[in-house]
Amino acid sequence: MNDDFPSIPEQARNLSKTALDIAKSLAETRRLLAPDDLVDLRNSICESCDRYEYDSSRCKECGCFMVNKVRFNGAKCPLGYW
């Protein structure tokens, strides 16, 4: 395992939190996916962050695969950047 990423249990907690955030947002907004312009903005923010791992497109802070996470309307950056 790569030590740059959170432990597997921590990644599981982070994924569970993201799923809950997405579900809450879906219940409130009735919108699952973010608009393309927001996805593009989130991607550019992630790619400029020092916690972004280019080879795997993962965030070193939460361990998420950002190519997927940025697409969900209710998902949030663990560092509060978006």
Backbone bond lengths (Angstrom), bond angles and torsions (degrees), N, CA, C in turn:
res aa  C-N    CA-C-N  psi(-1)  N-CA   C-N-CA  omega(-1)  CA-C   N-CA-C  phi
1 M - - - 1.444 - - 1.526 109.64 -
2 N 1.318 115.82 146.16 1.450 121.81 179.15 1.524 109.44 -81.94
3 D 1.328 117.27 123.86 1.463 122.07 -178.53 1.521 113.13 -70.55
4 D 1.336 118.03 -9.02 1.460 120.95 178.60 1.527 111.84 -72.47
5 F 1.307 117.46 -17.88 1.458 122.32 -177.20 1.521 110.86 -103.97
6 P 1.328 117.41 158.11 1.469 119.88 175.99 1.533 110.57 -60.92
7 S 1.315 115.89 162.51 1.465 120.31 176.87 1.536 109.13 -61.99
8 I 1.314 116.18 162.28 1.471 120.79 179.23 1.535 111.10 -59.11
9 P 1.339 119.98 -45.15 1.475 118.76 177.12 1.536 112.67 -60.54
10 E 1.328 116.81 -38.67 1.465 120.37 178.17 1.531 110.74 -66.22
11 Q 1.319 116.89 -40.75 1.464 120.45 176.90 1.530 110.79 -62.23
12 A 1.321 116.82 -38.38 1.465 120.57 177.85 1.529 110.78 -64.16
13 R 1.335 117.03 -42.15 1.470 120.23 176.58 1.529 110.64 -62.90
14 N 1.333 116.42 -42.66 1.462 120.30 179.54 1.523 111.47 -63.60
15 L 1.319 116.84 -40.93 1.460 120.79 178.15 1.525 110.70 -65.03
16 S 1.308 117.04 -40.88 1.465 120.89 178.03 1.526 111.31 -62.92
17 K 1.334 116.68 -41.29 1.465 120.85 178.04 1.521 110.35 -63.88
18 T 1.318 116.66 -42.92 1.465 120.48 178.79 1.524 110.67 -62.73
19 A 1.322 117.16 -42.63 1.465 120.48 178.55 1.524 110.89 -61.32
20 L 1.324 117.05 -40.44 1.462 121.24 178.03 1.528 110.82 -65.91
21 D 1.333 117.44 -43.49 1.464 121.44 177.17 1.529 111.18 -59.55
22 I 1.320 116.58 -41.67 1.465 121.42 179.50 1.526 110.04 -65.75
23 A 1.324 117.10 -44.28 1.471 121.15 179.83 1.530 111.11 -63.13
24 K 1.329 117.21 -42.67 1.468 120.62 178.00 1.519 111.00 -61.74
25 S 1.313 116.20 -45.26 1.457 120.86 179.85 1.525 111.14 -63.49
26 L 1.315 116.43 -41.41 1.458 120.78 178.81 1.527 110.56 -61.83
27 A 1.317 117.85 -41.94 1.464 121.67 179.19 1.535 111.13 -64.59
28 E 1.326 116.42 -36.20 1.466 120.75 -177.75 1.519 112.91 -81.23
29 T 1.326 117.10 -41.82 1.466 120.86 -171.37 1.528 113.74 -105.52
30 R 1.329 116.39 -16.14 1.474 121.81 -174.71 1.525 111.42 60.38
31 R 1.322 115.51 26.86 1.460 120.87 179.37 1.527 108.72 -128.63
32 L 1.328 116.11 115.93 1.463 120.75 -178.79 1.524 111.96 -82.15
33 L 1.318 115.91 -46.77 1.459 120.37 -173.71 1.522 111.75 -101.82
34 A 1.322 114.88 145.26 1.463 121.50 177.59 1.525 109.28 -77.35
35 P 1.331 117.25 150.33 1.469 119.84 175.56 1.529 110.63 -63.10
36 D 1.314 116.11 153.81 1.467 121.43 -176.20 1.518 112.96 -56.08
37 D 1.336 117.92 -39.14 1.465 119.08 -179.18 1.527 111.44 -66.04
38 L 1.328 118.12 -34.01 1.456 121.77 176.67 1.535 110.78 -70.88
39 V 1.321 116.28 -39.55 1.474 120.96 176.28 1.528 109.45 -59.64
40 D 1.329 116.71 -45.56 1.464 120.90 179.50 1.529 111.55 -62.47
41 L 1.330 116.75 -42.48 1.459 120.96 178.83 1.530 110.71 -63.01
42 R 1.322 116.61 -46.58 1.464 120.43 178.93 1.519 111.03 -60.25
43 N 1.333 116.60 -43.97 1.471 120.54 178.51 1.519 111.09 -58.43
44 S 1.323 117.05 -44.79 1.466 119.50 -178.24 1.528 111.00 -66.25
45 I 1.328 117.23 -36.76 1.464 120.52 176.77 1.529 109.99 -63.97
46 C 1.325 116.06 -46.92 1.466 119.88 179.94 1.525 111.50 -60.91
47 E 1.312 116.54 -45.23 1.460 120.51 -176.72 1.524 112.53 -65.89
48 S 1.325 117.84 -21.18 1.464 120.42 178.30 1.536 111.91 -92.19
49 C 1.320 117.61 -3.74 1.465 122.64 -177.14 1.532 110.43 -87.01
50 D 1.343 115.63 141.27 1.468 119.50 179.00 1.524 112.89 -73.04
51 R 1.322 118.25 -7.05 1.466 122.15 177.94 1.534 111.71 -96.12
52 Y 1.331 117.03 6.52 1.465 122.13 -179.70 1.523 109.97 -94.05
53 E 1.319 116.62 131.13 1.466 123.78 179.63 1.529 107.74 -102.61
54 Y 1.334 115.86 106.83 1.463 120.94 -175.71 1.527 113.71 -63.15
55 D 1.316 117.42 -41.42 1.469 119.90 -174.98 1.519 113.03 -59.81
56 S 1.332 116.59 -34.86 1.465 119.57 -177.70 1.523 113.09 -112.22
57 S 1.336 117.17 -3.42 1.476 122.71 -175.85 1.525 110.86 58.27
58 R 1.331 116.06 39.07 1.464 121.23 -178.33 1.518 110.68 -115.74
59 C 1.320 113.72 154.85 1.456 121.66 175.31 1.531 107.89 -90.73
60 K 1.316 116.96 128.10 1.458 121.15 179.36 1.530 111.98 -75.51
61 E 1.323 116.93 -15.45 1.460 121.02 179.57 1.531 110.91 -78.71
62 C 1.336 116.74 -48.30 1.470 120.00 -176.19 1.525 112.94 -108.37
63 G 1.333 117.17 -20.73 1.454 121.07 -179.51 1.518 114.10 89.00
64 C 1.335 117.25 0.17 1.466 121.09 -176.99 1.524 111.70 -74.07
65 F 1.319 114.80 152.22 1.457 122.37 171.91 1.526 106.38 -82.71
66 M 1.315 116.22 107.35 1.449 120.98 -170.06 1.521 113.23 -70.54
67 V 1.300 117.81 -24.68 1.461 120.46 177.42 1.537 110.33 -58.76
68 N 1.319 116.60 -27.39 1.463 121.54 177.35 1.523 111.88 -94.73
69 K 1.312 117.00 -46.78 1.466 121.28 -173.15 1.524 112.59 -59.64
70 V 1.324 117.68 -40.68 1.466 120.65 -176.74 1.524 112.73 -63.59
71 R 1.317 117.75 -17.56 1.470 121.93 -176.57 1.530 113.94 -81.10
72 F 1.321 116.98 -17.25 1.465 119.68 -176.81 1.520 111.06 -91.69
73 N 1.313 115.38 128.72 1.451 122.59 -175.88 1.530 112.35 -53.77
74 G 1.310 118.38 -43.74 1.459 121.99 -174.48 1.517 115.22 -87.76
75 A 1.338 117.95 -1.27 1.468 120.39 -179.51 1.521 109.46 -70.97
76 K 1.340 115.77 153.01 1.456 121.89 -178.16 1.524 110.37 -134.77
77 C 1.312 115.15 147.79 1.467 121.15 173.29 1.525 108.25 -71.43
78 P 1.335 118.20 133.54 1.469 119.54 -179.75 1.530 113.26 -66.62
79 L 1.322 116.49 -16.90 1.458 120.74 178.99 1.530 112.26 -100.51
80 G 1.331 116.32 0.65 1.461 121.31 177.45 1.512 115.23 79.05
81 Y 1.325 117.96 16.80 1.449 120.95 -179.51 1.531 112.56 -76.03
82 W 1.311 117.14 -23.51 1.477 121.09 173.94 1.512 109.00 -151.21
